[in-house]
C-alpha cells in the first residue's frame, strides 16, 4: 500500500488526473479517495499494519 501511495504522489506531481492514476495503478477511485483523505499519521499506521 505504501508503494501505491508513493506512486500516487509521483503521478500527481506529473500532472495526472485521479482517473488516470487509478487506471494505471489498477486502484478503485474510492480507495484512492480514502488514502488521500487520511492524515499522515493514519497513513503511517495503515502502512505498518499491512506489512
CHARMM internal coordinates of N, CA and C (Angstrom, degrees):
IC EDIT
DIST 1 N 1 CA 1.4493
DIST 1 CA 1 C 1.5278
ANGL 1 N 1 CA 1 C 110.75
DIST 1 C 2 N 1.3258
ANGL 1 CA 1 C 2 N 115.56
DIHE 1 N 1 CA 1 C 2 N -37.74
DIST 2 N 2 CA 1.4628
ANGL 1 C 2 N 2 CA 119.04
DIHE 1 CA 1 C 2 N 2 CA 179.61
DIST 2 CA 2 C 1.5336
ANGL 2 N 2 CA 2 C 110.41
DIHE 1 C 2 N 2 CA 2 C -62.80
DIST 2 C 3 N 1.3318
ANGL 2 CA 2 C 3 N 115.75
DIHE 2 N 2 CA 2 C 3 N -38.54
DIST 3 N 3 CA 1.4662
ANGL 2 C 3 N 3 CA 119.76
DIHE 2 CA 2 C 3 N 3 CA 179.42
DIST 3 CA 3 C 1.5281
ANGL 3 N 3 CA 3 C 110.37
DIHE 2 C 3 N 3 CA 3 C -63.44
DIST 3 C 4 N 1.3353
ANGL 3 CA 3 C 4 N 115.91
DIHE 3 N 3 CA 3 C 4 N -40.63
DIST 4 N 4 CA 1.4716
ANGL 3 C 4 N 4 CA 119.45
DIHE 3 CA 3 C 4 N 4 CA 178.54
DIST 4 CA 4 C 1.5231
ANGL 4 N 4 CA 4 C 110.36
DIHE 3 C 4 N 4 CA 4 C -63.25
DIST 4 C 5 N 1.3302
ANGL 4 CA 4 C 5 N 116.67
DIHE 4 N 4 CA 4 C 5 N -42.02
DIST 5 N 5 CA 1.4607
ANGL 4 C 5 N 5 CA 119.55
DIHE 4 CA 4 C 5 N 5 CA -179.91
DIST 5 CA 5 C 1.5298
ANGL 5 N 5 CA 5 C 110.42
DIHE 4 C 5 N 5 CA 5 C -62.94
DIST 5 C 6 N 1.3153
ANGL 5 CA 5 C 6 N 116.79
DIHE 5 N 5 CA 5 C 6 N -42.70
DIST 6 N 6 CA 1.4681
ANGL 5 C 6 N 6 CA 120.44
DIHE 5 CA 5 C 6 N 6 CA 178.24
DIST 6 CA 6 C 1.5261
ANGL 6 N 6 CA 6 C 110.33
DIHE 5 C 6 N 6 CA 6 C -61.41
DIST 6 C 7 N 1.3261
ANGL 6 CA 6 C 7 N 117.02
DIHE 6 N 6 CA 6 C 7 N -40.26
DIST 7 N 7 CA 1.4643
ANGL 6 C 7 N 7 CA 121.71
DIHE 6 CA 6 C 7 N 7 CA 179.31
DIST 7 CA 7 C 1.5309
ANGL 7 N 7 CA 7 C 110.04
DIHE 6 C 7 N 7 CA 7 C -66.61
DIST 7 C 8 N 1.3519
ANGL 7 CA 7 C 8 N 116.46
DIHE 7 N 7 CA 7 C 8 N -39.22
DIST 8 N 8 CA 1.4665
ANGL 7 C 8 N 8 CA 120.30
DIHE 7 CA 7 C 8 N 8 CA 177.26
DIST 8 CA 8 C 1.5225
ANGL 8 N 8 CA 8 C 110.17
DIHE 7 C 8 N 8 CA 8 C -59.65
DIST 8 C 9 N 1.3338
ANGL 8 CA 8 C 9 N 116.65
DIHE 8 N 8 CA 8 C 9 N -46.44
DIST 9 N 9 CA 1.4698
ANGL 8 C 9 N 9 CA 120.50
DIHE 8 CA 8 C 9 N 9 CA 179.92
DIST 9 CA 9 C 1.5241
ANGL 9 N 9 CA 9 C 110.26
DIHE 8 C 9 N 9 CA 9 C -60.24
DIST 9 C 10 N 1.3314
ANGL 9 CA 9 C 10 N 116.20
DIHE 9 N 9 CA 9 C 10 N -44.20
DIST 10 N 10 CA 1.4657
ANGL 9 C 10 N 10 CA 120.55
DIHE 9 CA 9 C 10 N 10 CA -178.78
DIST 10 CA 10 C 1.5279
ANGL 10 N 10 CA 10 C 111.11
DIHE 9 C 10 N 10 CA 10 C -62.91
DIST 10 C 11 N 1.3264
ANGL 10 CA 10 C 11 N 116.79
DIHE 10 N 10 CA 10 C 11 N -47.43
DIST 11 N 11 CA 1.4671
ANGL 10 C 11 N 11 CA 120.22
DIHE 10 CA 10 C 11 N 11 CA -178.98
DIST 11 CA 11 C 1.5192
ANGL 11 N 11 CA 11 C 111.52
DIHE 10 C 11 N 11 CA 11 C -66.40
DIST 11 C 12 N 1.3319
ANGL 11 CA 11 C 12 N 117.67
DIHE 11 N 11 CA 11 C 12 N -34.21
DIST 12 N 12 CA 1.4624
ANGL 11 C 12 N 12 CA 121.24
DIHE 11 CA 11 C 12 N 12 CA 177.33
DIST 12 CA 12 C 1.5213
ANGL 12 N 12 CA 12 C 110.60
DIHE 11 C 12 N 12 CA 12 C -64.01
DIST 12 C 13 N 1.3221
ANGL 12 CA 12 C 13 N 115.75
DIHE 12 N 12 CA 12 C 13 N -42.01
DIST 13 N 13 CA 1.4688
ANGL 12 C 13 N 13 CA 120.16
DIHE 12 CA 12 C 13 N 13 CA 178.96
DIST 13 CA 13 C 1.5287
ANGL 13 N 13 CA 13 C 111.28
DIHE 12 C 13 N 13 CA 13 C -64.87
DIST 13 C 14 N 1.3349
ANGL 13 CA 13 C 14 N 115.99
DIHE 13 N 13 CA 13 C 14 N -27.80
DIST 14 N 14 CA 1.4627
ANGL 13 C 14 N 14 CA 120.14
DIHE 13 CA 13 C 14 N 14 CA 177.62
DIST 14 CA 14 C 1.5229
ANGL 14 N 14 CA 14 C 111.95
DIHE 13 C 14 N 14 CA 14 C -78.64
DIST 14 C 15 N 1.3409
ANGL 14 CA 14 C 15 N 116.33
DIHE 14 N 14 CA 14 C 15 N -4.09
DIST 15 N 15 CA 1.4541
ANGL 14 C 15 N 15 CA 120.26
DIHE 14 CA 14 C 15 N 15 CA 176.94
DIST 15 CA 15 C 1.5154
ANGL 15 N 15 CA 15 C 114.28
DIHE 14 C 15 N 15 CA 15 C 91.49
DIST 15 C 16 N 1.3152
ANGL 15 CA 15 C 16 N 117.28
DIHE 15 N 15 CA 15 C 16 N 14.51
DIST 16 N 16 CA 1.4646
ANGL 15 C 16 N 16 CA 120.36
DIHE 15 CA 15 C 16 N 16 CA 179.67
DIST 16 CA 16 C 1.5245
ANGL 16 N 16 CA 16 C 109.99
DIHE 15 C 16 N 16 CA 16 C -75.55
DIST 16 C 17 N 1.3324
ANGL 16 CA 16 C 17 N 116.45
DIHE 16 N 16 CA 16 C 17 N 146.83
DIST 17 N 17 CA 1.4671
ANGL 16 C 17 N 17 CA 120.23
DIHE 16 CA 16 C 17 N 17 CA 177.48
DIST 17 CA 17 C 1.5245
ANGL 17 N 17 CA 17 C 110.04
DIHE 16 C 17 N 17 CA 17 C -84.55
DIST 17 C 18 N 1.3235
ANGL 17 CA 17 C 18 N 115.35
DIHE 17 N 17 CA 17 C 18 N 166.39
DIST 18 N 18 CA 1.4672
ANGL 17 C 18 N 18 CA 121.75
DIHE 17 CA 17 C 18 N 18 CA -176.83
DIST 18 CA 18 C 1.5314
ANGL 18 N 18 CA 18 C 111.42
DIHE 17 C 18 N 18 CA 18 C -56.64
DIST 18 C 19 N 1.3259
ANGL 18 CA 18 C 19 N 117.26
DIHE 18 N 18 CA 18 C 19 N -43.05
DIST 19 N 19 CA 1.4633
ANGL 18 C 19 N 19 CA 121.06
DIHE 18 CA 18 C 19 N 19 CA -178.34
DIST 19 CA 19 C 1.5277
ANGL 19 N 19 CA 19 C 111.03
DIHE 18 C 19 N 19 CA 19 C -63.16
DIST 19 C 20 N 1.3188
ANGL 19 CA 19 C 20 N 116.65
DIHE 19 N 19 CA 19 C 20 N -44.19
DIST 20 N 20 CA 1.4717
ANGL 19 C 20 N 20 CA 120.74
DIHE 19 CA 19 C 20 N 20 CA 178.43
DIST 20 CA 20 C 1.5243
ANGL 20 N 20 CA 20 C 111.10
DIHE 19 C 20 N 20 CA 20 C -61.33
DIST 20 C 21 N 1.3197
ANGL 20 CA 20 C 21 N 116.14
DIHE 20 N 20 CA 20 C 21 N -44.23
DIST 21 N 21 CA 1.4642
ANGL 20 C 21 N 21 CA 121.18
DIHE 20 CA 20 C 21 N 21 CA -178.92
DIST 21 CA 21 C 1.5233
ANGL 21 N 21 CA 21 C 110.09
DIHE 20 C 21 N 21 CA 21 C -61.85
DIST 21 C 22 N 1.3203
ANGL 21 CA 21 C 22 N 116.49
DIHE 21 N 21 CA 21 C 22 N -46.90
DIST 22 N 22 CA 1.4679
ANGL 21 C 22 N 22 CA 120.35
DIHE 21 CA 21 C 22 N 22 CA -178.95
DIST 22 CA 22 C 1.5237
ANGL 22 N 22 CA 22 C 111.47
DIHE 21 C 22 N 22 CA 22 C -62.91
DIST 22 C 23 N 1.3160
ANGL 22 CA 22 C 23 N 117.04
DIHE 22 N 22 CA 22 C 23 N -40.19
DIST 23 N 23 CA 1.4681
ANGL 22 C 23 N 23 CA 120.11
DIHE 22 CA 22 C 23 N 23 CA 177.98
DIST 23 CA 23 C 1.5179
ANGL 23 N 23 CA 23 C 111.14
DIHE 22 C 23 N 23 CA 23 C -64.27
DIST 23 C 24 N 1.3117
ANGL 23 CA 23 C 24 N 116.62
DIHE 23 N 23 CA 23 C 24 N -45.74
DIST 24 N 24 CA 1.4661
ANGL 23 C 24 N 24 CA 119.53
DIHE 23 CA 23 C 24 N 24 CA -176.28
DIST 24 CA 24 C 1.5231
ANGL 24 N 24 CA 24 C 112.17
DIHE 23 C 24 N 24 CA 24 C -68.03
DIST 24 C 25 N 1.3399
ANGL 24 CA 24 C 25 N 117.48
DIHE 24 N 24 CA 24 C 25 N -28.16
DIST 25 N 25 CA 1.4648
ANGL 24 C 25 N 25 CA 120.95
DIHE 24 CA 24 C 25 N 25 CA -179.94
DIST 25 CA 25 C 1.5314
ANGL 25 N 25 CA 25 C 112.45
DIHE 24 C 25 N 25 CA 25 C -99.18
DIST 25 C 26 N 1.3436
ANGL 25 CA 25 C 26 N 115.59
DIHE 25 N 25 CA 25 C 26 N 2.43
DIST 26 N 26 CA 1.4630
ANGL 25 C 26 N 26 CA 120.68
DIHE 25 CA 25 C 26 N 26 CA -177.56
DIST 26 CA 26 C 1.5298
ANGL 26 N 26 CA 26 C 110.02
DIHE 25 C 26 N 26 CA 26 C 52.94
DIST 26 C 27 N 1.3224
ANGL 26 CA 26 C 27 N 114.56
DIHE 26 N 26 CA 26 C 27 N 51.45
DIST 27 N 27 CA 1.4652
ANGL 26 C 27 N 27 CA 121.58
DIHE 26 CA 26 C 27 N 27 CA -174.04
DIST 27 CA 27 C 1.5261
ANGL 27 N 27 CA 27 C 109.87
DIHE 26 C 27 N 27 CA 27 C -123.06
DIST 27 C 28 N 1.3158
ANGL 27 CA 27 C 28 N 116.74
DIHE 27 N 27 CA 27 C 28 N 140.88
DIST 28 N 28 CA 1.4560
ANGL 27 C 28 N 28 CA 122.22
DIHE 27 CA 27 C 28 N 28 CA 177.23
DIST 28 CA 28 C 1.5355
ANGL 28 N 28 CA 28 C 109.05
DIHE 27 C 28 N 28 CA 28 C -70.45
DIST 28 C 29 N 1.3254
ANGL 28 CA 28 C 29 N 115.88
DIHE 28 N 28 CA 28 C 29 N 141.06
DIST 29 N 29 CA 1.4678
ANGL 28 C 29 N 29 CA 120.03
DIHE 28 CA 28 C 29 N 29 CA -178.69
DIST 29 CA 29 C 1.5278
ANGL 29 N 29 CA 29 C 111.04
DIHE 28 C 29 N 29 CA 29 C -61.38
DIST 29 C 30 N 1.3350
ANGL 29 CA 29 C 30 N 117.33
DIHE 29 N 29 CA 29 C 30 N -35.34
DIST 30 N 30 CA 1.4776
ANGL 29 C 30 N 30 CA 120.12
DIHE 29 CA 29 C 30 N 30 CA 178.94
DIST 30 CA 30 C 1.5242
ANGL 30 N 30 CA 30 C 110.71
DIHE 29 C 30 N 30 CA 30 C -64.91
DIST 30 C 31 N 1.3363
ANGL 30 CA 30 C 31 N 117.20
DIHE 30 N 30 CA 30 C 31 N -38.49
DIST 31 N 31 CA 1.4684
ANGL 30 C 31 N 31 CA 120.62
DIHE 30 CA 30 C 31 N 31 CA 177.64
DIST 31 CA 31 C 1.5306
ANGL 31 N 31 CA 31 C 109.81
DIHE 30 C 31 N 31 CA 31 C -66.25
DIST 31 C 32 N 1.3268
ANGL 31 CA 31 C 32 N 115.81
DIHE 31 N 31 CA 31 C 32 N -39.60
DIST 32 N 32 CA 1.4677
ANGL 31 C 32 N 32 CA 121.17
DIHE 31 CA 31 C 32 N 32 CA 177.27
DIST 32 CA 32 C 1.5262
ANGL 32 N 32 CA 32 C 109.80
DIHE 31 C 32 N 32 CA 32 C -60.21
DIST 32 C 33 N 1.3389
ANGL 32 CA 32 C 33 N 116.17
DIHE 32 N 32 CA 32 C 33 N -49.62
DIST 33 N 33 CA 1.4681
ANGL 32 C 33 N 33 CA 120.57
DIHE 32 CA 32 C 33 N 33 CA -179.01
DIST 33 CA 33 C 1.5253
ANGL 33 N 33 CA 33 C 111.10
DIHE 32 C 33 N 33 CA 33 C -59.71
DIST 33 C 34 N 1.3200
ANGL 33 CA 33 C 34 N 116.85
DIHE 33 N 33 CA 33 C 34 N -42.43
DIST 34 N 34 CA 1.4640
ANGL 33 C 34 N 34 CA 121.00
DIHE 33 CA 33 C 34 N 34 CA -179.40
DIST 34 CA 34 C 1.5296
ANGL 34 N 34 CA 34 C 110.50
DIHE 33 C 34 N 34 CA 34 C -63.62
DIST 34 C 35 N 1.3194
ANGL 34 CA 34 C 35 N 116.44
DIHE 34 N 34 CA 34 C 35 N -44.59
DIST 35 N 35 CA 1.4649
ANGL 34 C 35 N 35 CA 120.78
DIHE 34 CA 34 C 35 N 35 CA -179.06
DIST 35 CA 35 C 1.5237
ANGL 35 N 35 CA 35 C 111.42
DIHE 34 C 35 N 35 CA 35 C -64.51
DIST 35 C 36 N 1.3182
ANGL 35 CA 35 C 36 N 116.94
DIHE 35 N 35 CA 35 C 36 N -41.83
DIST 36 N 36 CA 1.4636
ANGL 35 C 36 N 36 CA 121.34
DIHE 35 CA 35 C 36 N 36 CA -179.21
DIST 36 CA 36 C 1.5344
ANGL 36 N 36 CA 36 C 111.03
DIHE 35 C 36 N 36 CA 36 C -69.30
DIST 36 C 37 N 1.3409
ANGL 36 CA 36 C 37 N 117.09
DIHE 36 N 36 CA 36 C 37 N -34.20
DIST 37 N 37 CA 1.4664
ANGL 36 C 37 N 37 CA 120.95
DIHE 36 CA 36 C 37 N 37 CA -177.31
DIST 37 CA 37 C 1.5245
ANGL 37 N 37 CA 37 C 113.07
DIHE 36 C 37 N 37 CA 37 C -75.30
DIST 37 C 38 N 1.3209
ANGL 37 CA 37 C 38 N 117.51
DIHE 37 N 37 CA 37 C 38 N -15.95
DIST 38 N 38 CA 1.4675
ANGL 37 C 38 N 38 CA 120.79
DIHE 37 CA 37 C 38 N 38 CA -178.14
DIST 38 CA 38 C 1.5231
ANGL 38 N 38 CA 38 C 111.35
DIHE 37 C 38 N 38 CA 38 C -69.25
DIST 38 C 39 N 1.3179
ANGL 38 CA 38 C 39 N 115.08
DIHE 38 N 38 CA 38 C 39 N 151.01
DIST 39 N 39 CA 1.4618
ANGL 38 C 39 N 39 CA 119.69
DIHE 38 CA 38 C 39 N 39 CA 172.98
DIST 39 CA 39 C 1.5321
ANGL 39 N 39 CA 39 C 107.71
DIHE 38 C 39 N 39 CA 39 C -76.14
DIST 39 C 40 N 1.3232
ANGL 39 CA 39 C 40 N 118.28
DIHE 39 N 39 CA 39 C 40 N 161.59
DIST 40 N 40 CA 1.4708
ANGL 39 C 40 N 40 CA 119.62
DIHE 39 CA 39 C 40 N 40 CA 177.53
DIST 40 CA 40 C 1.5316
ANGL 40 N 40 CA 40 C 112.33
DIHE 39 C 40 N 40 CA 40 C -56.42
DIST 40 C 41 N 1.3309
ANGL 40 CA 40 C 41 N 116.71
DIHE 40 N 40 CA 40 C 41 N -36.10
DIST 41 N 41 CA 1.4654
ANGL 40 C 41 N 41 CA 119.91
DIHE 40 CA 40 C 41 N 41 CA 179.71
DIST 41 CA 41 C 1.5267
ANGL 41 N 41 CA 41 C 111.46
DIHE 40 C 41 N 41 CA 41 C -66.58
DIST 41 C 42 N 1.3301
ANGL 41 CA 41 C 42 N 116.43
DIHE 41 N 41 CA 41 C 42 N -41.54
DIST 42 N 42 CA 1.4689
ANGL 41 C 42 N 42 CA 120.48
DIHE 41 CA 41 C 42 N 42 CA 178.42
DIST 42 CA 42 C 1.5253
ANGL 42 N 42 CA 42 C 111.14
DIHE 41 C 42 N 42 CA 42 C -64.35
DIST 42 C 43 N 1.3414
ANGL 42 CA 42 C 43 N 115.61
DIHE 42 N 42 CA 42 C 43 N -41.44
DIST 43 N 43 CA 1.4678
ANGL 42 C 43 N 43 CA 119.64
DIHE 42 CA 42 C 43 N 43 CA 178.80
DIST 43 CA 43 C 1.5224
ANGL 43 N 43 CA 43 C 110.53
DIHE 42 C 43 N 43 CA 43 C -62.97
DIST 43 C 44 N 1.3158
ANGL 43 CA 43 C 44 N 116.94
DIHE 43 N 43 CA 43 C 44 N -43.94
DIST 44 N 44 CA 1.4647
ANGL 43 C 44 N 44 CA 120.65
DIHE 43 CA 43 C 44 N 44 CA -179.10
DIST 44 CA 44 C 1.5291
ANGL 44 N 44 CA 44 C 110.70
DIHE 43 C 44 N 44 CA 44 C -61.39
DIST 44 C 45 N 1.3259
ANGL 44 CA 44 C 45 N 115.80
DIHE 44 N 44 CA 44 C 45 N -41.62
DIST 45 N 45 CA 1.4639
ANGL 44 C 45 N 45 CA 120.07
DIHE 44 CA 44 C 45 N 45 CA 177.85
DIST 45 CA 45 C 1.5356
ANGL 45 N 45 CA 45 C 110.75
DIHE 44 C 45 N 45 CA 45 C -63.57
DIST 45 C 46 N 1.3294
ANGL 45 CA 45 C 46 N 116.47
DIHE 45 N 45 CA 45 C 46 N -42.20
DIST 46 N 46 CA 1.4545
ANGL 45 C 46 N 46 CA 121.52
DIHE 45 CA 45 C 46 N 46 CA 177.95
DIST 46 CA 46 C 1.5305
ANGL 46 N 46 CA 46 C 110.85
DIHE 45 C 46 N 46 CA 46 C -61.53
DIST 46 C 47 N 1.3179
ANGL 46 CA 46 C 47 N 116.28
DIHE 46 N 46 CA 46 C 47 N -44.70
DIST 47 N 47 CA 1.4671
ANGL 46 C 47 N 47 CA 120.63
DIHE 46 CA 46 C 47 N 47 CA -178.62
DIST 47 CA 47 C 1.5328
ANGL 47 N 47 CA 47 C 110.56
DIHE 46 C 47 N 47 CA 47 C -64.21
DIST 47 C 48 N 1.3188
ANGL 47 CA 47 C 48 N 116.45
DIHE 47 N 47 CA 47 C 48 N -37.46
DIST 48 N 48 CA 1.4676
ANGL 47 C 48 N 48 CA 119.82
DIHE 47 CA 47 C 48 N 48 CA -178.90
DIST 48 CA 48 C 1.5222
ANGL 48 N 48 CA 48 C 111.28
DIHE 47 C 48 N 48 CA 48 C -69.62
DIST 48 C 49 N 1.3275
ANGL 48 CA 48 C 49 N 117.69
DIHE 48 N 48 CA 48 C 49 N -37.52
DIST 49 N 49 CA 1.4630
ANGL 48 C 49 N 49 CA 119.75
DIHE 48 CA 48 C 49 N 49 CA -177.94
DIST 49 CA 49 C 1.5230
ANGL 49 N 49 CA 49 C 112.39
DIHE 48 C 49 N 49 CA 49 C -76.31
DIST 49 C 50 N 1.3185
ANGL 49 CA 49 C 50 N 118.11
DIHE 49 N 49 CA 49 C 50 N -20.50
DIST 50 N 50 CA 1.4598
ANGL 49 C 50 N 50 CA 121.73
DIHE 49 CA 49 C 50 N 50 CA -178.74
DIST 50 CA 50 C 1.5165
ANGL 50 N 50 CA 50 C 113.10
DIHE 49 C 50 N 50 CA 50 C -85.32
DIST 50 C 51 N 1.3329
ANGL 50 CA 50 C 51 N 117.72
DIHE 50 N 50 CA 50 C 51 N -10.68
DIST 51 N 51 CA 1.4673
ANGL 50 C 51 N 51 CA 120.41
DIHE 50 CA 50 C 51 N 51 CA -176.95
DIST 51 CA 51 C 1.4533
ANGL 51 N 51 CA 51 C 113.07
DIHE 50 C 51 N 51 CA 51 C -72.93
END
COOR INIT
IC SEED 1 N 1 CA 1 C
IC BUILD
